[in-house]
């Protein structure tokens, strides 16, 4: 079978120059705001990257080009990141991979879907296990 030709897709979610700290300080839920600053510190230390606000709500660290094996479509996206949404904290760390299976069993209360990890608050999970998930995610190509 012939290899699919690569094509870079233009997506609406893009890096901005907006202040990450101002965005987090504007989060109305105090617990999510506190948890966001903890996540900010953890992900910054693990990635060695400065945080960037993507569109108006996602805090990302680093940029990676992802390629769909089925369509050949490519998209530039954050390596890791999070978003303090009203319902939960959405963590963008590629949780769909097999590499995270054992860690997710030990993590604590969470949900997963489409490469995202959803938690209500950091006290619901084991932060040491979560740090391991972040490191594993950053090692993935």
VEXLUMLO-608904 format. One record per residue: x, z, y of N, C-alpha, C in turn; residue in three letters. Coordinates in pm, whole numbers. Layout:
REM residues N
    nxx    nzz    nyy   caxx   cazz   cayy    cxx    czz    cyy res
      X      Z      Y      X      Z      Y      X      Z      Y ALA
...
***
This chain:
REM residues 141
    nxx    nzz    nyy   caxx   cazz   cayy    cxx    czz    cyy res
     84      0   -118      0      0      0     89      0    125 UNK
     56    -83    220    134    -94    342    117     30    428 UNK
    224     69    496    218    187    583    134    155    705 UNK
     48    250    741    -37    232    859     49    232    985 UNK
     17    144   1075     91    135   1201     56    254   1289 UNK
    158    310   1351    138    426   1435     77    387   1570 UNK
    -13    470   1617    -73    448   1749    -95    583   1815 UNK
    -42    598   1937    -54    724   2009   -191    731   2074 UNK
   -265    833   2037   -399    851   2092   -391    929   2223 UNK
   -477    895   2314   -488    969   2440   -602   1068   2423 UNK
   -570   1197   2441   -672   1300   2425   -695   1370   2558 UNK
   -810   1436   2568   -847   1504   2693   -767   1632   2715 UNK
   -729   1699   2607   -657   1825   2619   -510   1795   2643 UNK
   -463   1831   2764   -325   1801   2805   -262   1921   2875 UNK
   -129   1926   2874    -61   2033   2946    -87   2024   3097 UNK
    -94   2140   3163   -114   2146   3308     -1   2229   3370 UNK
     -4   2241   3500     92   2325   3570     29   2457   3616 UNK
    -93   2483   3573   -164   2605   3611    -93   2729   3554 UNK
   -109   2841   3621    -46   2966   3580   -114   3026   3457 UNK
    -35   3049   3354    -85   3112   3232   -126   3256   3261 UNK
    -45   3329   3336    -75   3469   3367   -204   3482   3447 UNK
   -224   3394   3546   -349   3398   3623   -468   3369   3533 UNK
   -452   3274   3441   -561   3243   3348   -596   3366   3264 UNK
   -495   3432   3207   -520   3549   3123   -581   3662   3207 UNK
   -530   3683   3326   -584   3790   3411   -731   3766   3447 UNK
   -777   3642   3441   -915   3609   3472  -1010   3625   3352 UNK
   -954   3654   3233  -1037   3676   3114  -1118   3802   3137 UNK
  -1251   3791   3129  -1337   3904   3165  -1335   4018   3062 UNK
  -1320   3986   2934  -1320   4089   2831  -1184   4158   2828 UNK
  -1184   4288   2856  -1059   4362   2866   -976   4357   2738 UNK
  -1040   4371   2622   -969   4369   2494   -903   4232   2471 UNK
   -976   4125   2499   -920   3990   2482   -805   3967   2580 UNK
   -817   4021   2698   -711   4007   2798   -584   4079   2749 UNK
   -599   4202   2701   -484   4278   2649   -423   4207   2529 UNK
   -509   4164   2436   -461   4093   2317   -390   3963   2355 UNK
   -439   3897   2458   -378   3771   2502   -236   3793   2552 UNK
   -213   3903   2622    -77   3931   2669     16   3964   2552 UNK
    -37   4030   2449     43   4058   2328     77   3926   2259 UNK
    -23   3838   2242      1   3708   2180    100   3624   2261 UNK
     86   3629   2392    176   3556   2481    321   3597   2455 UNK
    344   3726   2448    479   3778   2424    529   3740   2284 UNK
    445   3759   2182    484   3728   2045    522   3581   2028 UNK
    437   3493   2080    459   3349   2061    576   3298   2145 UNK
    595   3357   2261    708   3317   2346    839   3355   2277 UNK
    846   3477   2225    968   3522   2156    993   3439   2030 UNK
    890   3413   1952    907   3340   1826    946   3194   1848 UNK
    887   3132   1950    910   2988   1972   1030   2960   2061 UNK
   1066   3056   2147   1171   3031   2245   1126   2937   2355 UNK
    995   2913   2364    937   2821   2461    860   2898   2567 UNK
    851   2839   2685    768   2895   2791    623   2854   2765 UNK
    527   2942   2795    387   2908   2773    338   2806   2876 UNK
    249   2719   2831    188   2616   2917     38   2621   2895 UNK
    -39   2614   3004   -185   2609   2993   -226   2465   2969 UNK
   -294   2441   2859   -342   2308   2823   -488   2300   2867 UNK
   -521   2194   2937   -654   2177   2996   -688   2305   3071 UNK
   -796   2368   3037   -832   2487   3115   -842   2614   3032 UNK
   -797   2611   2904   -819   2732   2826   -724   2758   2710 UNK
   -634   2667   2678   -545   2686   2564   -403   2713   2614 UNK
   -343   2818   2562   -205   2851   2597   -118   2803   2482 UNK
    -30   2709   2513     53   2649   2409    201   2670   2432 UNK
    275   2658   2322    420   2675   2323    482   2555   2252 UNK
    556   2474   2326    619   2356   2269    522   2243   2250 UNK
    577   2123   2228    495   2005   2202    547   1938   2075 UNK
    454   1892   1995    487   1827   1869    399   1704   1854 UNK
    454   1597   1802    373   1478   1776    325   1484   1631 UNK
    194   1488   1616    131   1489   1484     86   1348   1450 UNK
    103   1310   1324     60   1178   1278    -34   1195   1159 UNK
   -151   1131   1169   -247   1135   1059   -198   1043    948 UNK
   -183   1096    827   -138   1010    716   -242    904    677 UNK
   -368    931    705   -472    836    666   -497    725    768 UNK
   -483    758    897   -514    656    999   -390    606   1074 UNK
   -281    683   1068   -163    647   1144   -172    690   1290 UNK
   -285    746   1328   -307    790   1466   -213    906   1497 UNK
   -149    902   1613    -60   1008   1656   -115   1076   1780 UNK
    -85   1204   1791   -131   1281   1906    -25   1386   1940 UNK
      2   1402   2069     92   1508   2114     10   1635   2129 UNK
     58   1743   2067    -17   1868   2064     82   1983   2067 UNK
     35   2101   2097    119   2219   2101    168   2257   1962 UNK
    288   2313   1955    341   2357   1826    262   2478   1776 UNK
    246   2577   1863    161   2694   1835     92   2731   1965 UNK
    -16   2806   1954    -85   2849   2075   -208   2931   2043 UNK
   -280   2966   2150   -403   3044   2132   -496   3023   2250 UNK
   -620   3063   2230   -722   3055   2334   -812   3177   2324 UNK
   -823   3255   2432   -914   3369   2430  -1058   3324   2460 UNK
  -1129   3283   2359  -1267   3235   2376  -1363   3354   2381 UNK
  -1484   3328   2424  -1585   3434   2434  -1613   3498   2297 UNK
  -1625   3416   2194  -1660   3467   2061  -1542   3530   1988 UNK
  -1420   3479   2011  -1305   3527   1935  -1175   3477   1998 UNK
  -1065   3517   1937   -935   3462   1973   -909   3347   1875 UNK
   -887   3228   1928   -857   3112   1845   -707   3092   1848 UNK
   -646   3091   1729   -502   3078   1718   -469   2942   1655 UNK
   -390   2863   1725   -352   2730   1678   -216   2740   1611 UNK
   -218   2754   1479    -92   2773   1407    -89   2699   1274 UNK
   -170   2598   1258   -166   2517   1135   -199   2597   1010 UNK
   -303   2675   1013   -334   2762    898   -388   2688    777 UNK
   -411   2561    787   -462   2487    673   -357   2460    567 UNK
   -231   2488    598   -123   2455    506   -111   2556    392 UNK
    -55   2508    282    -35   2592    164     64   2705    192 UNK
    154   2682    288    256   2781    319    197   2914    366 UNK
     76   2913    417     15   3035    470    -78   3106    371 UNK
   -102   3048    258   -203   3102    165   -181   3249    130 UNK
    -61   3286     89    -34   3425     50    -46   3518    170 UNK
      6   3477    285      1   3561    404   -142   3584    450 UNK
   -225   3481    443   -364   3495    488   -440   3598    405 UNK
   -403   3612    277   -469   3712    192   -437   3854    237 UNK
   -321   3872    302   -277   4004    347   -307   4029    495 UNK
   -352   3927    567   -362   3933    712   -464   4034    763 UNK
   -580   4040    702   -687   4125    754   -808   4038    787 UNK
   -897   4091    870  -1023   4024    902   -998   3899    988 UNK
  -1034   3783    932  -1015   3656   1002  -1099   3546    938 UNK
  -1106   3434   1006  -1168   3312    952  -1072   3198    981 UNK
  -1083   3092    903  -1000   2974    927  -1086   2849    923 UNK
  -1040   2748    996  -1105   2616    993  -1016   2518   1069 UNK
   -997   2402   1011   -928   2293   1079   -794   2327   1142 UNK
   -710   2403   1073   -580   2437   1128   -582   2551   1227 UNK
   -697   2615   1244   -709   2728   1338   -739   2856   1263 UNK
   -696   2965   1323   -722   3098   1273   -807   3168   1378 UNK
   -916   3230   1336  -1006   3297   1429  -1009   3446   1399 UNK
   -983   3527   1502   -991   3673   1487  -1069   3729   1605 UNK
  -1128   3845   1585  -1202   3909   1694  -1108   3986   1788 UNK
  -1015   4060   1728   -918   4137   1807   -795   4162   1720 UNK
   -682   4183   1785   -556   4199   1712   -556   4320   1620 UNK
   -632   4424   1654   -633   4542   1566   -699   4513   1431 UNK
   -766   4399   1418   -828   4360   1291   -727   4300   1192 UNK
   -607   4270   1240   -510   4204   1152   -378   4281   1148 UNK
   -297   4248   1048   -164   4305   1033    -69   4219   1117 UNK
    -17   4274   1227     67   4196   1318    198   4152   1255 UNK
    250   4229   1161    374   4189   1093    348   4064   1010 UNK
    237   4060    940    200   3941    862    177   3823    956 UNK
    111   3849   1068     85   3742   1164    214   3684   1220 UNK
    311   3769   1250    442   3721   1299    504   3628   1196 UNK
    491   3661   1069    543   3575    962    473   3439    960 UNK
    345   3438    985    268   3312    991    318   3226   1107 UNK
    343   3290   1220    394   3217   1337    528   3153   1303 UNK
    619   3230   1246    751   3178   1211    741   3062   1113 UNK
    657   3076   1013    638   2969    916    582   2844    983 UNK
    487   2861   1072    428   2748   1145    533   2674   1227 UNK
    620   2748   1290    722   2686   1375    826   2609   1292 UNK
    843   2646   1166    938   2578   1078    883   2448   1022 UNK
    751   2432   1024    689   2311    968    723   2191   1053 UNK
    739   2079    985    769   1953   1056    646   1882   1097 UNK
***
